[in-house]
Amino acid sequence: MSGRIPSWWQAAHDFLAEDALLGPVVQEFGPEGITSRDDLFQTLVRSIVGQQISVLAADAIWGRLVNHLGEVTPEAVLKTDQPSIAACGVTRPKASYIHGLAEQADELLGQPWDEMSDEAIMKHLVKFRGIGPWTAEMLLMFHFLRPDVFSLGDIGLIRGTQRLVPEAETKEAVGEIAERWRPYRTAAAWYLWRILDPVPVEY
């Protein structure tokens, strides 16, 4: 995978490699880690495409969308219409969200991100239609490369944790287990996804 690698990744890898639960998974998949494309709008649109569908389906739809738009920018989105976006396999509501976010791109994207906490970024992002907590958390992980994000709204993370600890039957129980992976829960999430699908997740 190409992209910017977080400065904390090696420390996270070494920390999790010693964990009794995740250690074997880390050792199986090695040090390759999460990266950022450094393109917030593209990562956002890819996250919206991936909402509530499989990684395989999301990848196929994304490929068609990129082929249609040429490049995934607010300008390219605004040059097309919502039915054309939907024709790529995106649901009508998602096509509406993508178009709306392109229209609001200046307000959406023009923030002093480096000065903002995870919570402040989440609060800003979820103001926009189409961005819920899960999408905002994916952006914190895959664009901003924040080290300690764990989405309890992500079914893959719930299932991945349950593979390691079958008795963790609730989100609350999974959240409690994830506490052991602080301050690198983003990296823990990366490896939990790999349990379910060896192909790395990317947005």
SULCORDA-V854713 format. One record per residue. N is the residue number from 1. SS is DSSP state (H for helix, E for strand, - for the rest). NEAR is the number of other ideal C-beta (glycine too) atoms within 10 Angstrom. Layout:
{{N	SS	NEAR} {N	SS	NEAR}}
//
This chain:
{{1	-	10} {2	-	6} {3	-	13} {4	E	12} {5	E	15} {6	-	20} {7	-	9} {8	-	18} {9	H	20} {10	H	12} {11	H	14} {12	H	25} {13	H	20} {14	H	12} {15	H	19} {16	H	22} {17	H	16} {18	-	9} {19	-	17} {20	-	8} {21	-	16} {22	-	22} {23	H	14} {24	H	13} {25	H	20} {26	H	22} {27	H	12} {28	H	11} {29	H	16} {30	-	10} {31	-	12} {32	-	13} {33	-	20} {34	-	24} {35	E	17} {36	E	19} {37	-	16} {38	-	11} {39	-	15} {40	H	18} {41	H	20} {42	H	17} {43	H	22} {44	H	28} {45	H	28} {46	H	24} {47	H	22} {48	H	23} {49	H	25} {50	-	22} {51	-	17} {52	-	10} {53	-	16} {54	-	11} {55	H	16} {56	H	10} {57	H	13} {58	H	20} {59	H	15} {60	H	15} {61	H	19} {62	H	21} {63	H	12} {64	H	15} {65	H	23} {66	H	16} {67	H	9} {68	H	14} {69	H	19} {70	-	10} {71	-	10} {72	-	21} {73	-	16} {74	H	19} {75	H	11} {76	H	15} {77	H	25} {78	H	12} {79	-	12} {80	-	19} {81	-	12} {82	H	18} {83	H	9} {84	H	15} {85	H	26} {86	H	17} {87	-	14} {88	-	19} {89	-	18} {90	-	23} {91	-	16} {92	H	11} {93	H	14} {94	H	22} {95	H	24} {96	H	16} {97	H	23} {98	H	26} {99	H	19} {100	H	16} {101	H	22} {102	H	21} {103	H	13} {104	-	14} {105	H	18} {106	H	8} {107	H	12} {108	H	20} {109	H	13} {110	-	8} {111	-	14} {112	-	7} {113	H	13} {114	H	6} {115	H	7} {116	-	14} {117	-	9} {118	H	15} {119	H	9} {120	H	13} {121	H	19} {122	H	17} {123	H	12} {124	H	16} {125	H	20} {126	-	14} {127	-	10} {128	-	17} {129	-	12} {130	-	20} {131	-	22} {132	-	14} {133	H	13} {134	H	17} {135	H	23} {136	H	23} {137	H	25} {138	H	25} {139	H	23} {140	H	21} {141	H	28} {142	H	24} {143	-	23} {144	-	19} {145	-	21} {146	-	18} {147	-	21} {148	-	18} {149	-	22} {150	-	22} {151	-	21} {152	-	17} {153	-	14} {154	-	18} {155	H	13} {156	H	18} {157	H	25} {158	H	19} {159	H	14} {160	H	22} {161	H	26} {162	H	18} {163	H	13} {164	H	18} {165	-	13} {166	-	8} {167	-	7} {168	-	18} {169	-	11} {170	-	11} {171	H	14} {172	H	10} {173	H	15} {174	H	21} {175	H	16} {176	H	12} {177	H	18} {178	H	20} {179	H	9} {180	H	13} {181	H	23} {182	-	12} {183	-	12} {184	-	23} {185	H	24} {186	H	26} {187	H	26} {188	H	28} {189	H	25} {190	H	25} {191	H	24} {192	H	28} {193	H	20} {194	H	20} {195	H	19} {196	H	15} {197	-	13} {198	-	9} {199	-	11} {200	-	15} {201	-	20} {202	-	17} {203	-	22}}
//
